[in-house]
Amino acid sequence: MYYRVEDKYIVYEDQIAYLREHLKDIMERDSHSRGGSYLIRSIYFDDMKNSALYEIESGIDDRSKIRIRSYNADDSFIRLEEKRKKSGFTHKESVMISKETVRSLIERPSLAQAHQASRSLLNEDGFLFRKVFASMNTRLLHPVNIVEYEREAFVEKNGNVRITFDKNIGASTDVSRFFDKSIEAVPTMDAGAHVLEVKYDELLPDYIRKIIDFGSLQRCAFSKYYYARQINEGNGDIL
């Protein structure tokens, strides 16, 4: 299984401006970008025991999350993904999923309806669909919340590097609104705080590392899903 390094940092507007200015001449913009950034919206799944949530909280080394993701609210390009983390490295499996299948999952998102909703996955072709189907029937895996944010991304072929600035991260428990052009998302971070992610294969090229290592940036463990669930818990919505 192919794993990548994924380092995360909490950053602010002045730090983003510095990094952007120094990265734009040596890296390409991500192809999803429209005017410099694009919207990512994800539905995250968890089971009846909230295993994904508590594995993050407990710092379990080998863990995974299931999500459905769209870009720029484009319902013609949606992906089902499993993201695994092990020993500080990440692996992502991703397949296209139809709007009809997603709609059937989010229209019946409760624990009691998980089995019925899961049958729509059998209309899709691929191992990941069967794996999620099995989890929905054995562990009652089901959609829990939406996380959305604006992403500005740079890419570099050398080292397969992706550097992303994820801004205005918000969360909603109303997964039925996934296809809406806009949703009411509750902010998950303090005003002005954003997330920098640096992803690469085995080595980060020195000419990029020197830019990232400026000033007082400190790596941190950060999960958008975990922070979103903390917001939900504060509102009394955790399952």
Beta strands, then each sheet from edge to edge (+ up, - down):
strand 1: 4-11
strand 2: 28-29
strand 3: 38-46
strand 4: 63-71
strand 5: 78-86
strand 6: 89-96
strand 7: 142-156
strand 8: 161-172
strand 9: 186-187
strand 10: 194-200
sheet 1: 2+ 7- 3+ 4- 5+ 6- 1+ 10- 8+ 9-
end
